[in-house]
Amino acid sequence: MLVPPESHVASSYRNENSTVLRVAHGGSSFLLPGNAGPEGEEYLVDEYRSIINVMALRVAVFR
């Protein structure tokens, strides 16, 4: 689980608390971003840029 960081869990904005998972199996990797909003996405890129290059991305439900 990459997100939410502890600081976002305290946030009252529910989408920033959305779980983001990176799953790897063999040579395949997947990013499951839940409903992370702009702050969550920015945190993800800032903190995990080197490991979020994945084969498949599940797009967030809504914007």
TORVO-869265 format. One line per field, with one value per atom (N, C-alpha, C, O): atom name; residue in one letter; x, y, z; residue number from 1. Coordinates in steps of 0.05 Angstrom, whole numbers, plus 5000, padded with zeros to 4 digits. Example, Ala and Ser with C-alpha at 12.3 -4.5 7.8 and 13.67 -1.06 7.14 Angstrom:
# TORVO-869265
atomo <- c(N / CA / C / O / N / CA / C / O) $
residuo <- c(a / a / a / a / s / s / s / s) $
X <- c(5264 / 5246 / 5264 / 5285 / 5257 / 5273 / 5258 / 5268) $
Y <- c(4886 / 4910 / 4934 / 4934 / 4955 / 4979 / 5001 / 5023) $
Z <- c(5156 / 5156 / 5156 / 5169 / 5142 / 5143 / 5157 / 5161) $
num <- c(1 / 1 / 1 / 1 / 2 / 2 / 2 / 2) $
***
This chain:
# TORVO-869265
atomo <- c(N / CA / C / O / N / CA / C / O / N / CA / C / O / N / CA / C / O / N / CA / C / O / N / CA / C / O / N / CA / C / O / N / CA / C / O / N / CA / C / O / N / CA / C / O / N / CA / C / O / N / CA / C / O / N / CA / C / O / N / CA / C / O / N / CA / C / O / N / CA / C / O / N / CA / C / O / N / CA / C / O / N / CA / C / O / N / CA / C / O / N / CA / C / O / N / CA / C / O / N / CA / C / O / N / CA / C / O / N / CA / C / O / N / CA / C / O / N / CA / C / O / N / CA / C / O / N / CA / C / O / N / CA / C / O / N / CA / C / O / N / CA / C / O / N / CA / C / O / N / CA / C / O / N / CA / C / O / N / CA / C / O / N / CA / C / O / N / CA / C / O / N / CA / C / O / N / CA / C / O / N / CA / C / O / N / CA / C / O / N / CA / C / O / N / CA / C / O / N / CA / C / O / N / CA / C / O / N / CA / C / O / N / CA / C / O / N / CA / C / O / N / CA / C / O / N / CA / C / O / N / CA / C / O / N / CA / C / O / N / CA / C / O / N / CA / C / O / N / CA / C / O / N / CA / C / O / N / CA / C / O / N / CA / C / O / N / CA / C / O / N / CA / C / O / N / CA / C / O / N / CA / C / O) $
residuo <- c(m / m / m / m / l / l / l / l / v / v / v / v / p / p / p / p / p / p / p / p / e / e / e / e / s / s / s / s / h / h / h / h / v / v / v / v / a / a / a / a / s / s / s / s / s / s / s / s / y / y / y / y / r / r / r / r / n / n / n / n / e / e / e / e / n / n / n / n / s / s / s / s / t / t / t / t / v / v / v / v / l / l / l / l / r / r / r / r / v / v / v / v / a / a / a / a / h / h / h / h / g / g / g / g / g / g / g / g / s / s / s / s / s / s / s / s / f / f / f / f / l / l / l / l / l / l / l / l / p / p / p / p / g / g / g / g / n / n / n / n / a / a / a / a / g / g / g / g / p / p / p / p / e / e / e / e / g / g / g / g / e / e / e / e / e / e / e / e / y / y / y / y / l / l / l / l / v / v / v / v / d / d / d / d / e / e / e / e / y / y / y / y / r / r / r / r / s / s / s / s / i / i / i / i / i / i / i / i / n / n / n / n / v / v / v / v / m / m / m / m / a / a / a / a / l / l / l / l / r / r / r / r / v / v / v / v / a / a / a / a / v / v / v / v / f / f / f / f / r / r / r / r) $
X <- c(5017 / 5000 / 5018 / 5035 / 5014 / 5031 / 5018 / 5032 / 4993 / 4978 / 4953 / 4943 / 4943 / 4949 / 4971 / 4975 / 4987 / 5007 / 4992 / 4969 / 5005 / 4992 / 4981 / 4960 / 4995 / 4986 / 4959 / 4943 / 4954 / 4929 / 4906 / 4883 / 4913 / 4892 / 4877 / 4853 / 4891 / 4879 / 4862 / 4846 / 4864 / 4848 / 4819 / 4811 / 4802 / 4773 / 4764 / 4741 / 4782 / 4775 / 4779 / 4801 / 4756 / 4757 / 4773 / 4786 / 4773 / 4787 / 4817 / 4831 / 4827 / 4856 / 4864 / 4887 / 4844 / 4849 / 4845 / 4847 / 4840 / 4835 / 4861 / 4883 / 4858 / 4880 / 4891 / 4876 / 4918 / 4931 / 4949 / 4966 / 4944 / 4960 / 4977 / 4968 / 5001 / 5018 / 5021 / 5030 / 5013 / 5014 / 5033 / 5031 / 5052 / 5070 / 5069 / 5068 / 5070 / 5070 / 5086 / 5079 / 5108 / 5125 / 5135 / 5146 / 5132 / 5141 / 5120 / 5124 / 5097 / 5074 / 5071 / 5076 / 5062 / 5057 / 5032 / 5027 / 5017 / 4992 / 4990 / 5000 / 4978 / 4974 / 4944 / 4930 / 4934 / 4905 / 4901 / 4904 / 4895 / 4895 / 4870 / 4869 / 4850 / 4826 / 4815 / 4813 / 4807 / 4796 / 4814 / 4804 / 4840 / 4858 / 4854 / 4852 / 4853 / 4850 / 4877 / 4898 / 4878 / 4903 / 4925 / 4948 / 4918 / 4939 / 4951 / 4975 / 4933 / 4943 / 4960 / 4980 / 4952 / 4968 / 4995 / 5015 / 4995 / 5021 / 5039 / 5063 / 5028 / 5044 / 5055 / 5079 / 5039 / 5047 / 5071 / 5090 / 5069 / 5091 / 5116 / 5138 / 5113 / 5136 / 5150 / 5175 / 5135 / 5147 / 5155 / 5173 / 5141 / 5144 / 5149 / 5144 / 5160 / 5164 / 5178 / 5171 / 5198 / 5214 / 5199 / 5207 / 5177 / 5164 / 5135 / 5122 / 5127 / 5099 / 5098 / 5077 / 5121 / 5121 / 5111 / 5126 / 5086 / 5073 / 5062 / 5059 / 5056 / 5045 / 5016 / 5007 / 5001 / 4972 / 4965 / 4974 / 4947 / 4938 / 4908 / 4895 / 4896 / 4867 / 4861 / 4871 / 4845 / 4840 / 4820 / 4801 / 4823 / 4805 / 4776 / 4771 / 4757 / 4729 / 4718 / 4704 / 4725 / 4714 / 4734 / 4753 / 4729 / 4745 / 4726 / 4735) $
Y <- c(4977 / 5000 / 5025 / 5028 / 5042 / 5066 / 5090 / 5107 / 5093 / 5116 / 5105 / 5084 / 5117 / 5143 / 5144 / 5126 / 5165 / 5169 / 5177 / 5186 / 5174 / 5179 / 5208 / 5212 / 5227 / 5255 / 5259 / 5276 / 5243 / 5246 / 5231 / 5239 / 5211 / 5197 / 5215 / 5212 / 5235 / 5255 / 5275 / 5289 / 5276 / 5295 / 5288 / 5264 / 5308 / 5303 / 5299 / 5292 / 5303 / 5300 / 5270 / 5260 / 5256 / 5227 / 5216 / 5196 / 5229 / 5218 / 5218 / 5202 / 5237 / 5237 / 5214 / 5208 / 5201 / 5177 / 5151 / 5130 / 5154 / 5130 / 5114 / 5124 / 5088 / 5069 / 5068 / 5065 / 5068 / 5064 / 5039 / 5039 / 5020 / 4995 / 4991 / 4998 / 4981 / 4972 / 4942 / 4933 / 4927 / 4898 / 4889 / 4897 / 4871 / 4860 / 4830 / 4818 / 4817 / 4787 / 4779 / 4786 / 4765 / 4758 / 4784 / 4801 / 4786 / 4809 / 4830 / 4850 / 4827 / 4846 / 4863 / 4853 / 4887 / 4905 / 4922 / 4929 / 4928 / 4942 / 4964 / 4960 / 4986 / 5008 / 5012 / 5016 / 5009 / 5011 / 5036 / 5034 / 5059 / 5084 / 5092 / 5113 / 5075 / 5083 / 5109 / 5113 / 5127 / 5153 / 5176 / 5197 / 5171 / 5192 / 5217 / 5216 / 5240 / 5265 / 5277 / 5263 / 5302 / 5315 / 5314 / 5310 / 5319 / 5318 / 5290 / 5287 / 5270 / 5242 / 5234 / 5221 / 5243 / 5237 / 5251 / 5239 / 5276 / 5291 / 5277 / 5274 / 5269 / 5254 / 5228 / 5222 / 5214 / 5189 / 5193 / 5178 / 5213 / 5218 / 5228 / 5219 / 5245 / 5256 / 5234 / 5233 / 5216 / 5196 / 5170 / 5156 / 5162 / 5136 / 5136 / 5117 / 5158 / 5161 / 5137 / 5128 / 5126 / 5104 / 5078 / 5060 / 5074 / 5048 / 5049 / 5029 / 5073 / 5074 / 5071 / 5075 / 5064 / 5057 / 5029 / 5010 / 5025 / 4999 / 4991 / 5008 / 4965 / 4955 / 4963 / 4968 / 4964 / 4970 / 4990 / 4988 / 5009 / 5029 / 5028 / 5030 / 5024 / 5026 / 5055 / 5067 / 5068 / 5097 / 5101 / 5085 / 5123 / 5130 / 5131 / 5137 / 5126 / 5125 / 5151 / 5150 / 5173 / 5199 / 5221 / 5218 / 5243 / 5268 / 5291 / 5314) $
Z <- c(5000 / 5000 / 5000 / 5018 / 4980 / 4978 / 4991 / 5003 / 4989 / 4999 / 5013 / 5004 / 5034 / 5044 / 5064 / 5080 / 5063 / 5084 / 5110 / 5109 / 5132 / 5158 / 5160 / 5172 / 5148 / 5149 / 5134 / 5142 / 5113 / 5098 / 5113 / 5110 / 5128 / 5142 / 5161 / 5167 / 5172 / 5190 / 5175 / 5188 / 5149 / 5132 / 5133 / 5134 / 5131 / 5130 / 5101 / 5096 / 5082 / 5054 / 5047 / 5044 / 5043 / 5041 / 5018 / 5021 / 4995 / 4972 / 4976 / 4965 / 4992 / 4998 / 5016 / 5019 / 5028 / 5044 / 5029 / 5040 / 5003 / 4986 / 4984 / 4982 / 4986 / 4984 / 4956 / 4937 / 4954 / 4928 / 4932 / 4949 / 4915 / 4917 / 4892 / 4869 / 4895 / 4873 / 4876 / 4897 / 4856 / 4857 / 4836 / 4813 / 4843 / 4823 / 4826 / 4848 / 4802 / 4801 / 4777 / 4754 / 4781 / 4759 / 4746 / 4759 / 4720 / 4705 / 4701 / 4687 / 4714 / 4711 / 4736 / 4758 / 4732 / 4755 / 4749 / 4726 / 4770 / 4767 / 4789 / 4811 / 4781 / 4800 / 4803 / 4783 / 4827 / 4833 / 4851 / 4875 / 4839 / 4854 / 4869 / 4881 / 4870 / 4885 / 4874 / 4850 / 4892 / 4884 / 4893 / 4899 / 4894 / 4903 / 4887 / 4862 / 4900 / 4887 / 4880 / 4882 / 4871 / 4863 / 4884 / 4877 / 4909 / 4930 / 4933 / 4936 / 4933 / 4935 / 4911 / 4914 / 4887 / 4863 / 4864 / 4857 / 4873 / 4875 / 4895 / 4890 / 4918 / 4938 / 4926 / 4930 / 4912 / 4899 / 4881 / 4882 / 4864 / 4845 / 4860 / 4854 / 4879 / 4894 / 4910 / 4910 / 4922 / 4940 / 4925 / 4934 / 4904 / 4892 / 4862 / 4849 / 4852 / 4823 / 4811 / 4789 / 4825 / 4813 / 4812 / 4796 / 4827 / 4826 / 4815 / 4815 / 4806 / 4795 / 4765 / 4753 / 4753 / 4724 / 4723 / 4728 / 4715 / 4716 / 4689 / 4671 / 4686 / 4660 / 4657 / 4635 / 4679 / 4677 / 4699 / 4722 / 4693 / 4711 / 4711 / 4690 / 4734 / 4736 / 4742 / 4761 / 4725 / 4727 / 4750 / 4754 / 4764 / 4786 / 4776 / 4752 / 4793 / 4786 / 4775 / 4755 / 4786 / 4777 / 4781 / 4797 / 4768 / 4772 / 4773 / 4776) $
num <- c(1 / 1 / 1 / 1 / 2 / 2 / 2 / 2 / 3 / 3 / 3 / 3 / 4 / 4 / 4 / 4 / 5 / 5 / 5 / 5 / 6 / 6 / 6 / 6 / 7 / 7 / 7 / 7 / 8 / 8 / 8 / 8 / 9 / 9 / 9 / 9 / 10 / 10 / 10 / 10 / 11 / 11 / 11 / 11 / 12 / 12 / 12 / 12 / 13 / 13 / 13 / 13 / 14 / 14 / 14 / 14 / 15 / 15 / 15 / 15 / 16 / 16 / 16 / 16 / 17 / 17 / 17 / 17 / 18 / 18 / 18 / 18 / 19 / 19 / 19 / 19 / 20 / 20 / 20 / 20 / 21 / 21 / 21 / 21 / 22 / 22 / 22 / 22 / 23 / 23 / 23 / 23 / 24 / 24 / 24 / 24 / 25 / 25 / 25 / 25 / 26 / 26 / 26 / 26 / 27 / 27 / 27 / 27 / 28 / 28 / 28 / 28 / 29 / 29 / 29 / 29 / 30 / 30 / 30 / 30 / 31 / 31 / 31 / 31 / 32 / 32 / 32 / 32 / 33 / 33 / 33 / 33 / 34 / 34 / 34 / 34 / 35 / 35 / 35 / 35 / 36 / 36 / 36 / 36 / 37 / 37 / 37 / 37 / 38 / 38 / 38 / 38 / 39 / 39 / 39 / 39 / 40 / 40 / 40 / 40 / 41 / 41 / 41 / 41 / 42 / 42 / 42 / 42 / 43 / 43 / 43 / 43 / 44 / 44 / 44 / 44 / 45 / 45 / 45 / 45 / 46 / 46 / 46 / 46 / 47 / 47 / 47 / 47 / 48 / 48 / 48 / 48 / 49 / 49 / 49 / 49 / 50 / 50 / 50 / 50 / 51 / 51 / 51 / 51 / 52 / 52 / 52 / 52 / 53 / 53 / 53 / 53 / 54 / 54 / 54 / 54 / 55 / 55 / 55 / 55 / 56 / 56 / 56 / 56 / 57 / 57 / 57 / 57 / 58 / 58 / 58 / 58 / 59 / 59 / 59 / 59 / 60 / 60 / 60 / 60 / 61 / 61 / 61 / 61 / 62 / 62 / 62 / 62 / 63 / 63 / 63 / 63) $
***
